Amino acid sequence: MRGNHQAARPLEDRVAVVTGAARGVGEALARSLSEAGMRVALLGRERATLREAAEALPGPSLCIECDVTDRAALADAARGVAAGLGPASVVVANAGIAVSGPFDRTAADLWQRVIDVNLTGSADTARAFLPQLTSTRGYFLQIASTAAFGAAPMMSAYCASKAGAESFALALRGEVEPDGVQVGIAYLHWTGTDMLTGIDDHPVLEALRRNQPRPARRVHSPAQVAQWLTRGVTHRAPQIYAPPWLRWCQPLRPLFPALVARAARRELRSLPREELSSPAEVLGAGGQADWNSFRTSRAASPPGG
């Protein structure tokens, strides 16, 4: 009976860590993994929102306020997870922010912050939890994006970070596979998080979506995306596509940069000059919270600190 139960619920009583878990896909995935029987550690920047998300889970949970760009904080978080829930069997590098606007109107430190959170933060998350994943022969899931398929103008930092995160995960896969650790990459398309709120107010992004085939324009809920991700985690899948039909786009990837550039170029030419010269903005409440927290901590640091 026990063997049949474990086969039916292979994630039962294992430990999962999800970064960026205060809202959006991270929060929905934490809930889905908890419903699958996992003990879940939620890592994120927004303490109150994170606590609410953890308290709403049906199973054991732990919430840790943590900046994924702070290696010392991640190391402390890893120790806290091991002590509070046990060693992690699944780690999901989901934390991410995005900025929309022209590259030359994006402050250098804001552009760098996107890279630091989305790419370096993912690598540092892997670094902090690899000892646990090695001991459990676990699964590391890197949340990427179709932004890695074809880079969109006005989103240079986000696209660069997601392409880099994909490459990092591919490289890591070959290194840790001999230790029994498997690495998956999740490709997410249009997902209804607060990062996507007001997308129709961003002319280039709206045009890119409008020029896609009708099925590709659909915005999927975080809950639906979390179900696809949970299915992939259960099977320790090397690639997870959300929505699943994206897998058929992989062979066409060499075509995407030219197609995206063509649609974007047509839209950029039609825009008034003042729209192209407006300052960049951080997308979504989660991204705003991270950026505000980062600026506050930087302002509080002594010169040269």
JOZIPE-V30332 format. One record per helix or strand of 3 or more residues. SS is the DSSP state (2 for helix, 1 for strand). FROM is the first residue (numbers start at 0). LEN is the number of residues. If there is no record, write none. Layout:
BEGIN
ss:SS from:FROM len:LEN
ss:SS from:FROM len:LEN
END
This chain:
BEGIN
ss:2 from:1 len:7
ss:1 from:14 len:5
ss:2 from:23 len:12
ss:1 from:38 len:6
ss:2 from:46 len:9
ss:1 from:60 len:5
ss:2 from:70 len:14
ss:1 from:89 len:4
ss:2 from:102 len:3
ss:2 from:107 len:29
ss:1 from:138 len:7
ss:2 from:145 len:3
ss:2 from:155 len:24
ss:1 from:181 len:7
ss:2 from:193 len:3
ss:2 from:198 len:3
ss:2 from:202 len:8
ss:2 from:213 len:4
ss:2 from:221 len:13
ss:1 from:238 len:4
ss:2 from:243 len:27
ss:2 from:272 len:4
ss:2 from:283 len:17
END
